């Protein structure tokens, strides 16, 4: 593991905020580093001193601790400043020929000031929530089988057929069920997306995780006005109470998925 206090020619950046005064948040940074702000043109970067090397570790627990610590500092900064633009974990600015690390931060805040301010405006008063909806395919397949007219018809035709013929019918029934389940997944996704869309400011569709015991139908990041979060929770409760569907609702987080700052 690198010792990040050896060569102090880097600044680890947690977030950007609007500010006209320099602040010190104390020794709350990664590995107990002191967190303070670098000001330029009505904006500030919340940073700690570090070497220019990445925060890399073979130890998953260490990485996990750093990521949680990063989020805690962003939260502390947002309590101090209000709206902040969170940076990705391990965003480091360093010395260059153009100037010292603090000069480079000030140049960035000044040159990208317009873009940074418009991003701050976009997320002002809003928080991010994660919504994952999964389903129990067995239970849903039972419902689909008992309501789909074509599948029901094949089921009736199987009765009284010989073993060989009924096998052929079963194959046809399986094919019909597979296609009906694909349509059901698509229809449910559209329905849930539409219902959630009415309660949030913005939605990002994330990749669904595979290999879960209950397959995931939707994995969404939602940008939500603080006062709207109760409406979203209520809508998700309705979805969660539907037979065979399960909702995981996490947050609020700083809106990492909606800031896109490099």
C-alpha positions in Angstrom: 0.0 0.0 0.0 1.3 3.5 -0.8 2.0 6.0 1.9 0.0 9.0 0.8 1.6 11.5 3.1 5.1 11.1 1.7 5.1 13.5 -1.4 2.5 16.2 -0.9 2.3 17.2 -4.6 -1.3 16.1 -5.1 -4.7 17.0 -3.9 -7.4 14.4 -3.4 -10.7 16.1 -4.5 -14.0 15.1 -2.8 -16.4 17.6 -4.3 -17.0 21.1 -5.6 -19.2 23.7 -4.0 -20.1 27.4 -4.2 -18.2 29.3 -1.5 -16.5 32.6 -0.9 -14.6 31.6 2.3 -12.0 29.0 2.9 -13.0 26.3 5.4 -11.4 23.4 7.2 -13.5 20.3 8.0 -10.8 18.8 10.2 -9.1 15.4 10.0 -12.0 13.5 8.5 -10.4 12.5 5.2 -9.1 9.2 3.9 -6.6 7.8 6.5 -7.3 10.7 8.8 -6.1 13.4 6.4 -7.1 17.0 7.1 -9.9 18.2 4.7 -10.0 21.8 3.6 -11.2 24.0 0.6 -9.3 25.6 -2.2 -11.1 28.7 -3.5 -11.4 30.4 -6.9 -14.1 32.6 -8.5 -16.9 31.8 -6.0 -16.3 28.1 -6.2 -14.2 25.8 -4.0 -12.8 22.3 -4.2 -12.9 20.2 -1.0 -9.6 18.4 -0.8 -6.8 16.8 1.3 -3.1 16.7 0.6 -1.7 13.5 -0.9 0.9 12.1 -3.2 0.0 11.9 -6.9 -0.3 8.2 -6.7 -3.7 6.5 -6.9 -5.4 5.1 -3.8 -4.9 1.4 -4.7 -5.0 -1.6 -2.4 -5.1 -5.4 -2.8 -7.2 -5.4 0.4 -10.9 -5.2 -0.3 -11.7 -4.0 3.2 -9.3 -1.1 2.9 -10.8 -0.1 -0.5 -14.3 -0.4 1.0 -13.3 1.8 4.0 -11.8 4.5 1.7 -15.0 4.6 -0.5 -17.2 4.9 2.6 -14.9 7.5 4.0 -15.1 9.4 0.7 -18.9 9.4 0.9 -18.8 10.6 4.5 -16.6 13.6 3.6 -19.0 14.5 0.7 -21.9 14.3 3.2 -20.1 16.5 5.7 -19.3 19.0 2.9 -23.0 19.1 1.8 -24.0 19.8 5.4 -21.6 22.7 5.4 -22.2 24.1 1.9 -25.7 22.8 0.9 -25.4 21.6 -2.7 -22.1 19.9 -3.7 -20.9 18.2 -6.9 -19.4 14.9 -5.7 -16.3 13.7 -7.4 -15.6 10.0 -8.2 -13.5 8.1 -5.6 -9.8 8.6 -6.2 -9.9 11.9 -8.2 -6.5 13.4 -7.7 -5.1 16.7 -9.1 -1.3 17.1 -9.2 1.5 19.5 -9.9 2.3 20.1 -13.6 4.6 22.4 -15.6 1.7 24.8 -15.7 1.8 25.4 -12.0 1.5 24.0 -8.5 -1.4 21.7 -7.6 -3.4 24.5 -6.0 -2.8 26.7 -9.0 -4.1 23.8 -11.2 -7.2 23.4 -9.0 -7.9 27.2 -9.2 -7.5 27.2 -13.0 -9.9 24.3 -13.3 -12.5 26.0 -11.1 -12.2 29.2 -13.1 -12.0 27.8 -16.6 -14.8 25.2 -16.0 -16.8 27.5 -13.7 -19.8 27.9 -16.0 -20.2 24.2 -16.5 -19.7 23.4 -12.8 -22.3 26.0 -11.8 -24.9 24.7 -14.2 -24.3 21.2 -12.8 -24.7 22.5 -9.3 -28.0 24.2 -10.4 -29.2 20.9 -12.0 -28.9 19.0 -8.7 -29.8 21.7 -6.2 -32.2 20.4 -3.6 -32.1 16.9 -5.1 -30.8 13.6 -3.9 -30.0 10.3 -5.6 -31.9 7.0 -4.8 -31.2 3.5 -6.1 -34.2 1.4 -7.1 -33.8 -2.3 -7.9 -36.9 -4.3 -8.8 -36.6 -8.1 -9.0 -39.2 -10.9 -9.5 -39.9 -14.5 -8.7 -40.1 -16.1 -12.3 -41.7 -19.3 -10.9 -44.6 -17.4 -9.4 -45.0 -15.0 -12.4 -44.9 -18.0 -14.8 -47.8 -19.7 -12.9 -49.9 -16.5 -13.3 -48.9 -16.1 -16.9 -49.7 -19.8 -17.6 -53.1 -19.6 -16.0 -54.1 -16.4 -17.9 -52.5 -16.7 -21.3 -55.3 -18.1 -23.6 -52.8 -19.8 -26.0 -50.9 -21.6 -23.2 -54.2 -22.7 -21.6 -55.4 -24.1 -24.9 -52.2 -26.2 -25.4 -52.6 -27.4 -21.8 -56.1 -28.6 -22.6 -54.9 -30.3 -25.8 -52.3 -32.2 -23.9 -54.9 -34.1 -21.9 -55.7 -37.4 -23.4 -52.7 -37.3 -25.8 -50.2 -40.2 -26.0 -46.9 -39.9 -24.3 -45.0 -39.0 -27.5 -47.5 -36.4 -28.6 -47.9 -34.8 -25.2 -44.1 -34.4 -25.2 -44.3 -32.4 -28.4 -47.1 -30.3 -27.0 -45.1 -29.7 -23.8 -42.2 -28.3 -25.9 -44.6 -26.0 -27.7 -46.0 -25.0 -24.3 -42.5 -24.2 -23.0 -41.7 -22.1 -26.0 -45.0 -20.1 -25.6 -44.3 -19.6 -21.9 -40.8 -18.4 -22.6 -42.0 -15.8 -25.1 -44.9 -14.8 -22.8 -42.4 -14.3 -19.9 -40.2 -12.1 -22.1 -43.1 -10.0 -23.0 -44.2 -9.9 -19.4 -40.7 -8.7 -18.3 -40.8 -6.0 -21.0 -44.3 -4.8 -20.1 -43.6 -4.8 -16.4 -40.4 -2.8 -16.9 -42.3 -0.2 -19.0 -45.1 0.0 -16.4 -42.7 0.4 -13.4 -40.5 2.9 -15.2 -43.5 5.0 -16.1 -44.8 4.9 -12.5 -41.4 5.8 -11.0 -40.9 8.5 -13.7 -43.9 10.4 -12.3 -42.2 10.8 -8.9 -38.7 11.8 -9.8 -36.8 14.5 -11.6 -34.5 12.2 -13.7 -33.9 8.5 -14.2 -30.8 6.6 -15.3 -31.2 3.0 -16.4 -28.3 1.0 -15.0 -27.1 -2.5 -15.9 -29.1 -5.2 -14.2 -27.1 -7.7 -12.2 -27.2 -11.3 -13.3 -26.8 -14.5 -11.3 -29.1 -13.3 -8.6 -31.5 -15.8 -7.0 -34.4 -13.5 -8.1 -33.6 -12.0 -11.5 -33.5 -8.2 -11.6 -36.1 -6.6 -13.9 -34.9 -3.0 -13.4 -31.9 -1.2 -11.8 -32.5 2.5 -11.8 -30.7 5.6 -10.4 -33.2 8.3 -9.6 -32.6 12.0 -9.0 -35.3 13.2 -6.7 -36.4 16.5 -5.2 -36.1 16.2 -1.4 -39.8 16.9 -0.9 -40.8 14.3 -3.6 -39.0 11.3 -2.0 -42.0 10.3 0.1 -44.1 10.0 -3.1 -41.5 7.8 -4.7 -41.4 5.6 -1.5 -45.2 5.3 -1.6 -45.2 4.2 -5.3 -42.4 1.6 -4.6 -44.4 0.2 -1.7 -47.3 -0.4 -4.1 -44.9 -2.3 -6.5 -43.4 -4.2 -3.6 -46.8 -5.4 -2.5 -47.5 -7.0 -5.9 -47.3 -10.8 -5.8 -43.9 -12.0 -7.1 -42.2 -8.6 -7.2 -39.6 -7.2 -4.8 -38.2 -3.7 -4.5 -34.9 -2.6 -3.0 -34.8 1.1 -2.3 -31.5 2.7 -1.2 -30.4 6.3 -0.4 -30.5 9.2 -0.2 -27.0 9.6 -1.7 -25.2 12.6 -3.2 -26.1 12.5 -6.9 -23.0 10.8 -8.2 -24.8 9.3 -11.2 -26.0 12.7 -12.4 -23.0 15.0 -12.2 -20.7 13.6 -14.8 -17.6 15.6 -13.7 -14.2 14.4 -14.7 
